[in-house]
Amino acid sequence: MFYEFLQRIPRYHYLILILKFDTVSVVNKKHQKTLDAIWETPVRVDIKWTAVESLVEALDGDVREGNGSRVRFELNGVRGNFHRPHPGNEAKRYQVRDLKEFLEAAGVEP
């Protein structure tokens, strides 16, 4: 199954595969940069929240809208509740730390 999957990927595309449990997710270079930024030390404050939501969706996660600025992520059976940053659109330090814990619990590594 995995070999057949690799044969369907065009050779001229630069893709990064993230193995998680028994499935394979394909993320592009932008998603990989976001993932790497989440794991950087010290915690970065220039990560766009839209890039975070896009990353979760690329990993076959579910992003659901809540009341106000609330958003719920679900990935590999793990749920996380977050608030979108405002008034800006960059994630705050505590949000990046919480997001890293959520991704680790879901089995995602950079």
Secondary structure as UniProt FT lines:
FT   HELIX           2..8
FT   TURN            11..12
FT   STRAND          16..20
FT   TURN            21..22
FT   STRAND          23..27
FT   HELIX           29..39
FT   HELIX           49..58
FT   TURN            59..60
FT   STRAND          62..65
FT   TURN            68..69
FT   STRAND          70..75
FT   TURN            76..77
FT   STRAND          78..83
FT   HELIX           93..105
FT   TURN            106..107
//
